[in-house]
């Protein structure tokens, strides 16, 4: 076997491993595009996921700066060569896309593209997207400028071997994209189940307190004339029940509120939720972060959900006066710690407390993204929940 095919196989293997590390659809799309551009040594790459209205639901690019992308304007429509790949599920390899009769031009800010290769990403008869690359690079021969530079005015052209490699990549990309979509659908079901659980908890906890509050207020009203001292005690009890019901409602609102991970990122989202909890509870709740980088979306969500569950335990069950949340960089990943100064529990009681404190679900969330969870606790010495994820 020559060096070329062997190096190509290694590159494909690396690309496939990269694609299968991610579970979020957008992460998978971006990895496919980056992998394809590196694999075929192209200057530009893009992947469009079609919608049902002649446009693209998602369109991911690589090789174009953010400034260029903004200047280009709206997403392209399904026309010309792009439409052919989507509608007919056929690959395209062109020496100069500008010379193709289907070429309809591009916006003024669009980079100049010449040699072109496109490959549909399909799952059976369903076309999931169109993957295309432009401006093949290659090392310059003596006395000529490098290929791929606009000023060179030349094209290198994609080869039949390039098309074969891209076909292999597209087949596996379809699998990775299908798996990511299934994961997101299952996550939506999990979120729906979580909301149903919260609704049930809210009904049980708050309804009981409001019922008790109503009875206490009625008792105070009946006692106010004949036993003012008892009536005063009942009113104090009514005030206490009202405060507890308010805390329950605030905690439920925090859990039901969308996390905002996509818009704000993990650090900002955690900081905001800690600030809300600090205002809603008598315990002092603080947050600190050190050197954390962006993580794969699934890992960020798992960290957020574990932090929420640990905070829920500390504020509702431990009697803590102080809860500290820290998020720090750990190699390529991150480490989360939620520590409180509450009542704690015996180490041998961890298994028994697992269901009650949500430790089983926290461990499942950690292992589900390749991470680990550690619980440290002693009676009277508080509890620390620590979770570490590998990054990507």
C-alpha positions in Angstrom: 0.0 0.0 0.0 1.3 3.4 -0.9 1.7 6.3 1.6 -1.3 8.2 0.0 -4.1 5.7 0.6 -2.7 4.9 4.1 -2.6 8.5 5.1 -6.0 9.0 3.6 -7.4 6.1 5.6 -5.9 7.5 8.8 -7.4 10.9 8.1 -10.8 9.4 7.5 -10.5 7.4 10.7 -9.6 10.6 12.6 -12.6 12.4 11.1 -15.0 9.6 12.0 -13.8 9.6 15.6 -14.2 13.3 15.8 -17.8 13.2 14.5 -18.9 10.5 16.9 -17.6 12.4 20.0 -20.5 14.8 19.7 -24.2 14.4 20.4 -25.6 17.8 19.6 -26.7 18.3 16.0 -24.9 21.6 15.5 -21.7 20.2 16.9 -21.9 17.2 14.6 -22.6 19.4 11.6 -19.6 21.7 12.4 -17.3 18.7 12.9 -18.4 17.2 9.6 -17.5 20.4 7.8 -14.2 20.9 9.5 -13.2 17.2 8.9 -14.2 17.3 5.2 -12.2 20.5 4.6 -9.1 19.1 6.3 -9.5 15.7 4.7 -9.7 17.0 1.1 -7.3 20.0 1.8 -9.9 22.5 0.5 -10.0 26.2 1.3 -13.8 26.4 1.8 -16.4 23.9 3.0 -20.0 24.0 3.9 -22.9 21.8 4.8 -26.6 22.7 4.3 -29.5 21.0 5.9 -32.6 21.6 3.8 -35.9 22.8 5.0 -39.3 22.1 3.4 -39.6 25.6 1.9 -36.8 25.7 -0.6 -34.2 27.0 1.8 -31.9 25.6 4.5 -32.8 25.0 8.1 -29.1 25.0 9.0 -26.1 26.0 7.1 -22.6 25.6 8.6 -19.4 26.8 6.9 -15.6 26.5 7.5 -12.9 28.6 5.9 -15.0 31.8 6.0 -14.5 34.4 8.8 -17.4 35.6 10.9 -17.1 39.0 9.3 -17.3 37.6 5.8 -20.2 35.4 6.7 -22.2 38.4 8.1 -21.3 40.4 5.0 -22.6 37.6 2.6 -26.1 38.1 3.9 -29.1 35.7 4.1 -28.7 31.9 3.8 -28.7 30.6 0.2 -31.8 29.0 -1.3 -32.0 25.6 -2.9 -31.0 26.4 -6.5 -28.4 25.5 -9.0 -25.8 22.9 -8.1 -27.0 22.8 -4.4 -30.5 21.9 -5.5 -29.3 19.2 -7.8 -27.4 17.4 -5.0 -30.4 17.7 -2.6 -33.2 16.8 -5.1 -31.3 14.0 -7.0 -28.9 12.8 -4.3 -26.0 12.8 -6.8 -22.4 13.9 -6.2 -21.0 16.8 -8.2 -17.3 17.4 -9.2 -16.6 20.4 -11.3 -13.4 22.0 -12.6 -15.0 25.4 -12.4 -18.4 25.9 -10.8 -18.7 29.3 -12.4 -18.7 27.7 -15.9 -21.6 25.3 -15.0 -24.9 26.3 -16.7 -26.7 25.9 -13.4 -24.4 28.5 -11.7 -26.4 31.6 -10.8 -23.8 33.8 -9.2 -23.3 34.8 -5.6 -23.5 37.9 -3.3 -20.7 40.5 -3.7 -19.1 39.6 -0.4 -19.0 35.9 -1.2 -15.5 34.5 -1.7 -14.4 33.5 -5.2 -14.8 29.8 -5.8 -13.7 27.7 -8.7 -13.1 24.0 -8.5 -16.0 22.4 -6.6 -17.0 19.0 -5.2 -20.3 18.3 -3.6 -21.7 15.2 -1.9 -25.3 14.5 -0.6 -25.5 13.3 3.0 -28.3 10.7 2.9 -29.9 8.1 5.1 -31.5 5.7 2.7 -33.8 7.7 0.5 -33.8 10.7 2.8 -31.3 13.5 2.0 -30.2 14.9 5.3 -28.0 17.6 3.8 -25.5 18.6 1.1 -21.8 18.7 1.8 -19.6 20.8 -0.6 -16.1 22.1 -0.8 -14.3 24.5 -3.1 -10.8 25.6 -4.1 -8.5 22.5 -3.7 -5.1 23.3 -2.3 -1.8 21.5 -3.2 1.9 22.3 -2.7 3.3 24.7 -5.3 5.7 23.4 -7.9 9.0 25.3 -8.5 8.4 28.7 -9.9 4.6 28.9 -9.4 2.4 30.3 -6.6 0.6 28.0 -4.2 -2.7 26.6 -5.5 -5.8 28.0 -3.9 -4.8 31.6 -3.8 -7.1 34.0 -5.7 -4.3 35.9 -7.2 -2.9 32.7 -8.7 -5.8 32.5 -11.1 -5.5 28.8 -11.4 -7.5 25.7 -10.2 -6.1 22.5 -8.9 -9.2 20.4 -9.2 -10.6 17.7 -6.9 -9.7 14.1 -7.9 -11.6 10.9 -8.1 -9.8 9.8 -4.9 -11.1 13.0 -3.2 -14.7 12.0 -4.3 -14.3 8.5 -2.9 -13.0 9.8 0.5 -15.8 12.4 0.6 -18.3 9.7 -0.1 -17.1 7.6 2.8 -17.1 10.6 5.1 -20.7 11.5 3.9 -22.0 8.0 4.7 -20.7 8.1 8.2 -21.8 11.7 8.6 -25.3 10.5 7.9 -25.0 8.0 10.7 -23.6 10.6 13.1 -26.2 13.1 12.2 -29.1 10.6 12.6 -27.7 9.6 16.0 -27.5 13.2 17.1 -31.1 13.9 16.0 -32.3 10.8 18.0 -30.3 12.0 21.0 -31.9 15.4 20.9 -35.4 13.9 20.5 -34.7 11.7 23.5 -33.5 14.7 25.4 -36.7 16.6 24.6 -38.6 13.7 26.1 -36.4 13.8 29.2 -37.1 17.5 29.5 -40.8 16.9 29.2 -40.6 14.2 31.9 -38.6 16.6 34.1 -41.2 19.3 33.7 -44.0 16.7 34.6 -42.0 15.8 37.8 -41.6 19.4 38.7 -45.3 20.0 38.2 -46.1 17.1 40.5 -43.6 18.3 43.1 -45.0 21.8 42.9 -48.5 20.6 43.3 -47.7 18.4 46.3 -45.4 20.8 48.2 -47.1 24.1 47.5 -50.7 22.9 47.6 -50.1 21.3 51.0 -48.5 24.5 52.4 -51.3 26.7 51.0 -53.9 24.3 52.5 -52.2 24.5 55.9 -52.0 28.3 55.5 -55.7 28.5 54.9 -56.6 26.5 57.9 -54.2 28.4 60.1 -55.6 31.8 59.0 -59.1 30.5 59.7 -58.1 29.4 63.2 -56.5 32.8 63.8 -59.7 34.5 62.8 -61.7 32.4 65.1 -59.4 33.1 68.1 -58.8 36.8 67.6 -61.6 37.8 69.9 -61.6 35.2 72.7 -57.8 34.3 72.8 -55.7 37.1 71.2 -52.4 35.4 72.3 -53.3 32.1 70.5 -54.4 34.1 67.5 -51.1 35.8 67.4 -49.3 32.4 67.4 -51.4 31.2 64.6 -50.7 34.3 62.5 -46.9 33.7 63.1 -47.4 30.2 61.8 -49.3 31.5 58.8 -46.4 33.8 58.0 -44.0 30.9 58.2 -46.1 28.8 55.9 -46.4 31.6 53.4 -42.6 32.1 53.4 -42.1 28.4 52.7 -44.6 28.3 49.9 -42.9 31.3 48.4 -39.5 29.5 48.5 -41.1 26.4 46.9 -42.5 28.6 44.1 -39.2 30.4 43.5 -37.3 27.2 43.3 -39.7 25.7 40.8 -39.5 28.8 38.7 -35.7 28.5 38.6 -35.8 24.9 37.5 -38.5 25.5 34.9 -36.8 28.5 33.4 -34.9 27.7 30.2 -31.2 27.2 30.9 -30.0 29.7 28.3 -26.9 27.6 27.6 -27.0 28.2 23.9 -27.1 32.0 24.3 -25.1 32.6 27.5 -22.8 29.6 28.0 -22.3 27.5 31.1 -20.5 30.0 33.3 -22.9 32.8 32.8 -26.0 30.5 33.1 -24.7 29.0 36.4 -23.8 32.4 37.8 -27.3 33.7 37.0 -29.0 30.8 38.6 -26.8 31.0 41.7 -27.7 34.7 42.1 -31.4 33.9 41.8 -31.1 31.2 44.5 -29.1 33.4 46.7 -31.9 36.0 46.7 -34.6 33.3 47.1 -33.1 31.5 50.1 -31.8 32.5 53.5 -28.6 30.5 52.9 -25.7 32.3 51.3 -25.1 30.9 47.8 -22.0 31.9 45.9 -20.3 31.0 42.6 -16.7 31.1 41.3 -15.2 30.1 38.0 -11.6 29.8 36.9 -10.3 29.3 33.4 -13.2 27.3 32.0 -13.3 26.9 28.2 -16.3 26.1 26.1 -17.2 22.4 26.3 -19.3 20.1 24.1 -23.0 21.1 24.5 -23.9 17.7 26.1 -21.2 18.1 28.7 -22.3 21.6 29.6 -25.9 20.6 29.9 -24.9 17.6 32.2 -22.8 19.9 34.4 -25.7 22.4 34.7 -28.3 19.7 35.6 -26.0 18.2 38.2 -25.3 21.6 39.7 -29.1 22.3 39.8 -29.8 19.0 41.6 -27.0 19.4 44.1 -28.1 23.0 44.8 -31.7 21.7 45.3 -30.4 19.1 47.8 -28.3 21.6 49.7 -31.0 24.3 50.0 -34.0 22.0 50.6 -32.6 19.2 52.7 -29.3 20.0 54.3 -30.1 23.0 56.5 -27.0 24.7 55.1 -26.1 28.3 55.9 -23.7 28.5 53.0 -23.4 26.8 49.6 -20.4 27.3 47.4 -20.5 26.4 43.6 -17.1 26.4 41.8 -16.3 25.5 38.2 -12.7 25.2 37.2 -10.7 24.0 34.2 -9.4 20.4 34.4 -7.2 19.6 31.5 -9.3 19.8 28.3 -12.4 19.6 30.4 -13.9 21.0 33.6 -14.6 20.2 37.2 -17.7 21.2 39.1 -18.0 21.3 42.9 -21.1 22.1 44.9 -20.2 22.2 48.6 -22.4 23.0 51.6 -22.0 23.3 55.4 -25.2 21.5 56.1 -26.0 18.4 58.2 -24.3 15.9 55.9 -24.8 12.1 56.2 -23.0 8.9 57.0 -20.9 7.5 54.1 -22.6 4.1 54.4 -26.0 5.8 54.0 -25.0 7.2 50.5 -26.7 4.3 48.7 -29.9 4.6 50.8 -29.8 8.4 50.3 -29.2 8.0 46.6 -32.8 8.0 45.4 -33.8 10.7 47.9 -31.0 13.1 47.0 -31.0 12.4 43.2 -27.5 10.9 43.4 -28.4 8.1 40.9 -29.6 10.5 38.3 -26.5 12.7 38.8 -24.2 9.7 38.4 -26.2 8.8 35.2 -25.8 12.3 33.8 -22.0 12.3 34.5 -21.4 8.8 33.0 -23.6 9.7 30.0 -21.0 12.3 28.9 -17.9 10.3 29.8 -17.5 12.1 33.2 -17.3 11.0 36.8 -19.2 12.0 40.0 -17.8 11.9 43.6 -19.9 12.4 46.8 -18.1 13.4 50.0 -20.1 13.8 53.2 -19.9 13.4 57.0 -22.6 14.1 59.7 -22.3 17.7 60.8 -19.5 18.4 58.2 -21.6 19.2 55.1 -21.6 17.6 51.7 -19.5 18.1 48.5 -20.7 16.9 45.1 -17.9 16.9 42.6 -18.2 16.2 38.9 -15.6 16.1 36.2 -16.0 16.0 32.4 -13.3 15.3 29.7 -14.0 18.2 27.3 -13.8 17.6 23.6 
